[in-house]
Amino acid sequence: QVQLVESGGGLVQAGGSLRLSCAASGSIFGIYAMGWYRQGPGKQRELVTVISKDGGTNYADSVKGRFTISRDSAKNTVYLQMNSLKPEDTAVYYCNAAPPRDDYWGQGTQVTVSS
C-alpha cells in the first residue's frame, strides 16, 4: 500500500513563497512519474507540474517560471517550491502519481494567497 501525505501549506501574501512537501510511505518514484495537483474553490482539480521517473519536469503555463517540482528519492519525498504566489494560486494542493491513481489521493494541503 502507498500513502501520500502533503504538508507545508499556509497563508501567504501575494508575491510570497511557500514550499510544499509530499511524503510517500514507500519508494515509488522509480515506478511512477509524480505530479502536484490543485483544486481551487469552485474549480476542477488540475495538474500543475510533473516530475518524470528520470527527473524531467513539466509545468502548466499558469505556474511556469514560478513553481519548481523536485524530489528526494532517499527520503521518499516530492517537493513543490512556489514563488511569486498569486491569489489565483489559492487551492488545496495534492500530490499523486501522474497520471493519478485513485488510491493515492491524500488529504492535501491548503494554500491561501491573499492580495
KOLDRENPA-863950 format. One record per residue: x, y, z of N, C-alpha, C, O in turn; residue in three letters. Coordinates in pm, whole numbers, padded with zeros to 5 digits, always signed. Layout:
<nodes>
XYZXYZXYZXYZala;...
</nodes>
This chain:
<nodes>
+00084-00118+00000+00000+00000+00000+00089+00124+00000+00199+00124+00055gln;+00038+00228-00063+00108+00355-00071+00019+00463-00014-00099+00472-00047val;+00077+00546+00071+00008+00663+00123+00093+00786+00095+00216+00783+00108gln;+00027+00894+00058+00094+01020+00031+00038+01124+00127-00083+01140+00140leu;+00127+01195+00194+00088+01295+00292+00148+01428+00254+00270+01445+00253val;+00061+01524+00222+00105+01657+00184+00115+01746+00307+00039+01731+00403glu;+00209+01839+00304+00225+01933+00413+00293+02059+00361+00342+02063+00249ser;+00294+02161+00443+00365+02284+00410+00278+02399+00365+00329+02509+00343gly;+00149+02376+00350+00061+02484+00308+00043+02587+00417+00085+02568+00531gly;-00019+02697+00379-00043+02803+00475-00097+02927+00407-00134+02924+00290gly;-00100+03034+00482-00148+03163+00433-00030+03254+00406+00052+03279+00494leu;-00023+03303+00284+00085+03394+00245+00027+03510+00166-00082+03501+00110val;+00101+03619+00162+00061+03733+00083+00108+03717-00061+00205+03647-00089gln;+00038+03782-00152+00079+03779-00292+00225+03820-00305+00271+03915-00241ala;+00296+03746-00388+00438+03770-00405+00526+03688-00314+00647+03684-00331gly;+00465+03622-00218+00539+03541-00124+00573+03404-00179+00542+03371-00293gly;+00637+03324-00094+00682+03190-00132+00638+03087-00030+00613+03118+00086ser;+00629+02965-00076+00591+02854+00009+00652+02727-00048+00666+02714-00170leu;+00688+02635+00038+00744+02508-00005+00658+02394+00048+00643+02378+00169arg;+00602+02317-00042+00518+02204-00005+00599+02075-00010+00693+02061-00088leu;+00560+01981+00075+00623+01850+00078+00518+01742+00061+00404+01758+00105ser;+00556+01634-00001+00470+01518-00017+00551+01396+00020+00641+01355-00053cys;+00519+01339+00135+00591+01223+00185+00519+01095+00147+00399+01080+00173ala;+00590+01004+00085+00534+00876+00045+00570+00769+00146+00680+00768+00202ala;+00476+00678+00169+00500+00571+00264+00594+00464+00210+00650+00385+00286ser;+00612+00463+00080+00701+00369+00016+00776+00434-00097+00743+00545-00139gly;+00876+00366-00144+00956+00417-00255+00884+00388-00385+00877+00273-00429ser;+00832+00493-00448+00753+00477-00569+00806+00559-00685+00755+00547-00797ile;+00905+00642-00661+00947+00736-00764+01018+00670-00880+01031+00731-00987phe;+01064+00548-00863+01121+00475-00973+01017+00401-01054+01048+00342-01158gly;+00893+00405-01008+00784+00334-01072+00692+00429-01148+00649+00399-01259ile;+00662+00543-01087+00568+00639-01144+00629+00777-01157+00714+00817-01078tyr;+00585+00849-01259+00603+00992-01259+00515+01049-01148+00409+00993-01117ala;+00557+01158-01088+00481+01219-00980+00442+01361-01017+00515+01432-01085met;+00325+01400-00970+00277+01533-01001+00214+01601-00882+00171+01537-00786gly;+00209+01732-00890+00132+01813-00797+00005+01858-00868+00009+01905-00982trp;-00106+01844-00799-00236+01885-00847-00293+01989-00751-00251+01997-00636tyr;-00387+02067-00799-00453+02161-00709-00598+02177-00748-00637+02159-00864arg;-00677+02211-00650-00818+02236-00672-00858+02362-00595-00863+02361-00472gln;-00884+02467-00668-00930+02590-00607-01078+02585-00579-01148+02497-00629gly;-01127+02679-00498-01270+02680-00465-01355+02697-00590-01335+02790-00668pro;-01450+02607-00608-01537+02613-00722-01472+02575-00854-01529+02601-00960gly;-01356+02516-00849-01285+02480-00971-01259+02330-00977-01266+02259-00876lys;-01229+02283-01097-01189+02145-01116-01044+02127-01072-00964+02220-01075gln;-01012+02007-01031-00875+01976-00996-00790+01978-01123-00831+01925-01226arg;-00674+02037-01114-00588+02048-01230-00446+02003-01196-00400+02016-01083glu;-00380+01953-01296-00239+01916-01283-00155+02041-01305-00172+02111-01405leu;-00065+02068-01213+00016+02189-01225+00161+02160-01262+00225+02244-01325val;+00213+02045-01223+00350+02012-01256+00376+01863-01239+00311+01797-01158thr;+00470+01811-01316+00505+01669-01314+00656+01655-01313+00727+01731-01378val;+00703+01556-01239+00842+01515-01248+00844+01369-01290+00781+01285-01226ile;+00915+01340-01397+00918+01206-01452+01013+01118-01373+01086+01165-01285ser;+01012+00990-01406+01099+00895-01336+01246+00928-01353+01327+00899-01265lys;+01280+00990-01466+01420+01026-01490+01452+01168-01447+01564+01216-01470asp;+01357+01237-01386+01381+01369-01333+01339+01484-01421+01350+01600-01380gly;+01290+01456-01540+01241+01563-01625+01115+01625-01568+01040+01558-01497gly;+01091+01750-01599+00978+01822-01541+00893+01889-01647+00942+01924-01754thr;+00766+01907-01614+00673+01982-01697+00587+02067-01606+00558+02030-01493asn;+00546+02183-01657+00468+02277-01579+00351+02330-01660+00361+02352-01780tyr;+00239+02351-01591+00129+02421-01653+00172+02565-01682+00254+02622-01609ala;+00117+02622-01787+00154+02758-01824+00131+02857-01710+00203+02955-01696asp;+00029+02831-01629-00007+02923-01523+00097+02933-01413+00099+03031-01338ser;+00184+02832-01401+00284+02831-01294+00426+02831-01345+00520+02840-01267val;+00443+02819-01474+00577+02812-01533+00659+02935-01497+00612+03048-01510lys;+00780+02911-01452+00867+03019-01412+00852+03059-01267+00935+03135-01215gly;+00749+03010-01200+00725+03045-01061+00735+02925-00968+00779+02938-00854arg;+00695+02807-01017+00694+02686-00936+00805+02593-00982+00841+02590-01099phe;+00859+02517-00888+00961+02417-00918+00930+02289-00843+00917+02289-00721thr;+00920+02179-00917+00900+02049-00856+01035+01979-00844+01119+01989-00933ile;+01054+01909-00734+01176+01834-00713+01145+01713-00626+01035+01700-00574ser;+01241+01626-00612+01221+01508-00528+01350+01468-00461+01459+01499-00508arg;+01335+01400-00350+01445+01340-00278+01409+01193-00262+01335+01157-00170asp;+01459+01110-00350+01422+00969-00350+01462+00899-00221+01393+00808-00176ser;+01574+00939-00162+01619+00878-00038+01520+00903+00075+01508+00821+00166ala;+01449+01015+00069+01350+01049+00171+01208+01017+00126+01113+01042+00200lys;+01193+00963+00007+01061+00933-00049+00970+01056-00042+00855+01047-00002asn;+01025+01169-00083+00953+01295-00071+00962+01375-00199+01069+01386-00261thr;+00850+01432-00239+00843+01524-00352+00814+01662-00297+00738+01678-00202val;+00875+01763-00357+00860+01899-00311+00802+01987-00420+00815+01959-00539tyr;+00739+02094-00377+00694+02197-00469+00732+02332-00411+00674+02378-00313leu;+00829+02396-00473+00868+02530-00435+00784+02628-00514+00784+02626-00637gln;+00712+02713-00444+00622+02808-00506+00669+02949-00474+00676+02988-00358met;+00702+03023-00577+00747+03160-00562+00651+03254-00635+00571+03211-00718asn;+00661+03381-00602+00578+03483-00666+00432+03442-00668+00365+03450-00771ser;+00384+03400-00554+00248+03348-00545+00144+03455-00576+00161+03573-00543leu;+00038+03411-00638-00073+03497-00677-00201+03448-00610-00212+03331-00575lys;-00298+03537-00592-00424+03493-00532-00488+03375-00606-00553+03291-00544pro;-00472+03369-00737-00529+03260-00814-00461+03126-00790-00508+03023-00838glu;-00350+03126-00716-00285+03002-00676-00354+02939-00555-00322+02827-00518asp;-00446+03011-00495-00518+02959-00379-00590+02830-00414-00671+02827-00508thr;-00562+02724-00341-00619+02594-00370-00573+02494-00265-00483+02522-00185ala;-00635+02379-00267-00582+02264-00194-00488+02192-00289-00526+02158-00401val;-00367+02170-00245-00265+02107-00328-00248+01961-00289-00238+01927-00171tyr;-00244+01877-00390-00231+01733-00372-00112+01680-00449-00075+01733-00554tyr;-00054+01576-00397+00049+01501-00466-00008+01367-00509-00086+01306-00435cys;+00029+01321-00626-00015+01191-00673+00075+01150-00788+00154+01229-00840asn;+00060+01025-00828+00125+00980-00949+00067+01056-01067-00041+01114-01059ala;+00139+01054-01176+00093+01117-01299+00105+01016-01412+00215+00983-01455ala;-00008+00969-01462-00146+01004-01428-00183+00957-01288-00123+00863-01236pro;-00282+01020-01226-00311+00991-01086-00374+00855-01065-00442+00802-01153pro;-00351+00800-00949-00414+00677-00904-00515+00711-00796-00485+00787-00704arg;-00634+00655-00808-00742+00687-00715-00705+00657-00571-00744+00731-00480asp;-00631+00551-00548-00598+00511-00412-00481+00587-00353-00443+00562-00239asp;-00422+00679-00428-00308+00756-00379-00346+00893-00324-00263+00958-00260tyr;-00468+00938-00348-00506+01072-00303-00499+01084-00151-00552+01001-00078trp;-00432+01188-00105-00426+01218+00037-00521+01329+00074-00616+01357+00001gly;-00496+01391+00187-00585+01498+00234-00554+01632+00170-00636+01724+00176gln;-00439+01644+00109-00399+01769+00050-00354+01869+00155-00368+01846+00275gly;-00299+01981+00109-00259+02088+00199-00307+02220+00141-00290+02247+00022thr;-00367+02301+00225-00430+02425+00182-00326+02535+00163-00245+02561+00252gln;-00332+02598+00048-00251+02716+00021-00346+02832-00004-00432+02825-00093val;-00331+02937+00073-00414+03055+00057-00324+03176+00034-00236+03205+00115thr;-00348+03245-00075-00268+03363-00110-00359+03484-00105-00458+03493-00178val;-00326+03576-00019-00406+03696-00003-00348+03810-00085-00228+03814-00112ser;-00435+03901-00125-00392+04017-00202-00396+04143-00118-00364+04251-00167ser;
</nodes>
